[in-house]
Amino acid sequence: MQIDIVVAFFMLGFVARLLKAPIEFPEGLYKGIILFLLLAIGLKGGIALSEYSAPNLLPQSLAVLAIGLLLPLIAFPILSRIGGLAREDAASVAAHYGSVSIGTYAVAVSFLESSGAYYEPYFPLFVAILEIPAIAVGVWLSKRDGVAIQTQKILREVFLNQGVLLLVGGLLIGWWAGEARSASIMPLFAGMFQGTLALFLLYMGLVAAGKIALLREHGNFIASFAVVMPLIGAALGALVGHYIGLSQGGTVLLATLGASASYIAVPAAMAVAIPTANQSLSITASLAVTFPFNVLVGIPLYSALVALLYR
């Protein structure tokens, strides 16, 4: 299996942390990288979106929305009944696994582009759609147990958090400007994308390796769930992508989105919505297990499985 060059940076960070190498990654640099990636992905998708008719995208958008609603409903009984987690903990983790990881999406895009595979260029629209539904479902699942809900604060975290705001903002700017008016800034956002993604993955490798010790605190179930749930999400994404007529590359992306777990937008929303939940469960599962699994093994695996669907 050929490893994408940007994935090699993740491996470098992971090994460096395990070896306790003194690599310092400035927090401000990480925040700047996240800002750049969100805007770059949004702009690229918005420019592509300007060339498509909205009514034609509606059926696909609704199907993607359904994935975002269904995944936490699948995850919740696994977590609560099989794993024995408290309702609020299960609801919080389920919300993370129903939402998406922008970093995992970026790696999947890099994987497809390095192999020359086509995918629908308006895909960032689907990323934005998948950011929100799982949060709503997670809140609903916890509310059934009588947990107090602070609606105004939750809505603010959902719609005004950095991930959603910058991604949607980039989409709207790209859609409004189109290819011609975006030409002056795209050398920055397109030309530097791969290098910035490499720096992001270096940082994520450091973080993921640093979270491994926490897995011992949460037991084998969380580690197992963090591998099994992405496989379930990928299968659902692949089947839906094939059914709604996406290209093979587009279906790989949808499978990857279904397999990913949020570590930016959802943690902030869940901290407000379910303050009694153990937030370290979700962060440990998504960063220490699911993200490395998807980056190193999952994306190539999903691509191979999707290829079988398109034979």
C-alpha positions, -999 to +999 in steps of 0.1 A: +000+000+000+014+034-010+014+060+017+004+095+008+032+120+017+010+140+040+002+109+060+040+104+065+039+136+085+013+122+109+035+091+114+065+114+121+045+133+148+032+100+163+066+084+165+082+115+178+058+118+207+062+081+216+099+086+217+094+117+238+112+139+214+111+176+224+090+189+195+071+220+204+041+230+182+029+265+189-008+266+198-012+298+177+002+280+147-023+251+151-052+275+153-040+293+122-037+260+103-072+250+112-085+284+101-067+281+068-079+245+061-115+254+068-115+284+045-096+266+018-120+237+017-150+260+019-138+283-009-129+254-032-164+238-027-182+272-030-165+279-064-176+245-076-211+250-062-215+282-082-216+261-113-244+237-101-281+242-098-293+240-062-324+219-070-303+192-085-283+189-053-313+188-030-319+150-031-282+143-024-281+168+004-312+153+020-295+118+018-264+132+035-285+149+062-301+115+069-267+100+075-259+126+101-292+119+119-289+081+117-253+075+128-257+088+164-289+067+167-268+036+157-239+045+180-260+053+211-274+018+218-240+003+212-225+026+238-253+024+264-264-012+261-232-030+251-207-007+266-228+001+297-221+039+295-244+063+313-270+079+291-253+114+290-219+098+282-233+076+255-252+106+240-221+128+239-199+101+223-226+093+198-229+129+187-191+130+181-194+099+158-223+113+139-205+145+130-174+148+109-136+154+111-125+181+087-089+168+090-099+133+080-118+147+050-088+167+039-066+136+040-092+117+020-092+145-006-054+144-008-056+106-012-080+109-041-061+137-058-028+119-055-043+089-073-060+111-100-095+100-089-125+122-097-149+133-070-178+158-069-161+193-064-190+206-043-184+180-016-176+207+011-214+214+010-219+179+024-192+184+050-211+215+063-244+196+063-229+168+084-215+191+111-248+199+128-275+171+128-256+148+151-253+175+177-291+179+177-296+141+180-271+139+209-289+167+228-322+150+222-309+116+234-296+132+266-327+153+271-348+121+274-330+115+307-341+148+321-308+166+315-313+204+315-309+220+281-295+255+276-310+261+241-296+295+234-260+286+244-262+254+224-274+271+193-246+296+196-220+268+199-235+249+170-238+277+144-211+302+156-183+277+164-152+282+143-156+250+122-191+257+110-187+295+106-155+294+086-165+264+064-199+278+056-184+313+052-159+300+028-186+281+009-207+312+006-178+335-005-167+309-031-203+305-044-207+343-046-174+350-062-172+321-086-140+310-104-132+344-121-134+366-090-116+340-068-086+337-091-065+363-073-066+344-039-067+308-050-029+305-055-027+310-017-055+287-007-049+260-033-012+262-037-004+260+000-031+234+009-009+203+008+019+218+028-005+232+054-022+198+057+012+182+063+018+205+092-017+198+106-011+161+104+023+165+122+005+181+150-023+155+151+003+128+153+018+144+184-017+148+199-029+112+190+002+096+206-002+117+237-038+104+242-029+067+241-022+066+278-058+077+285-072+046+267-062+025+298-085+046+319-115+040+297-110+003+291-110-019+260-146-011+250-140+025+240-109+015+219-129-012+202-159+011+196-135+037+181-126+012+154-159-006+148-181+025+146-160+040+118-165+008+098-202+010+103-203+046+093-181+040+063-204+011+052-235+034+055-218+063+037-206+040+009-241+025+004-258+059+004-232+074-019-236+046-044-274+048-042-276+085-048-254+083-079-221+098-066-189+091-085-166+064-071-143+091-056-174+109-042-186+077-026-151+072-010-154+107+005-189+100+018-177+067+033-148+086+050-171+113+064-194+085+078-163+069+094-149+101+109-155+116+144-156+153+153-130+168+176-136+205+170-172+215+166-190+188+187-168+189+219-176+226+224-213+220+218-215+190+241-196+207+269-225+232+270-254+208+262-243+179+284-220+194+311-223+162+332-209+140+304-173+127+306-159+147+276-125+129+278-142+097+266-151+113+232-118+131+227-098+101+236-117+078+213-118+102+183-082+114+186-063+084+200-080+057+179-104+068+152-084+096+136-052+075+133-072+044+122-089+064+094-057+082+083-034+051+083-058+022+074-094+034+069-092+056+039-073+031+017-097+004+030-128+024+022-114+031-013-108-006-020-143-015-007-160+012-027-142+000-058-160-034-054-193-015-055-185+001-088-173-030-106 
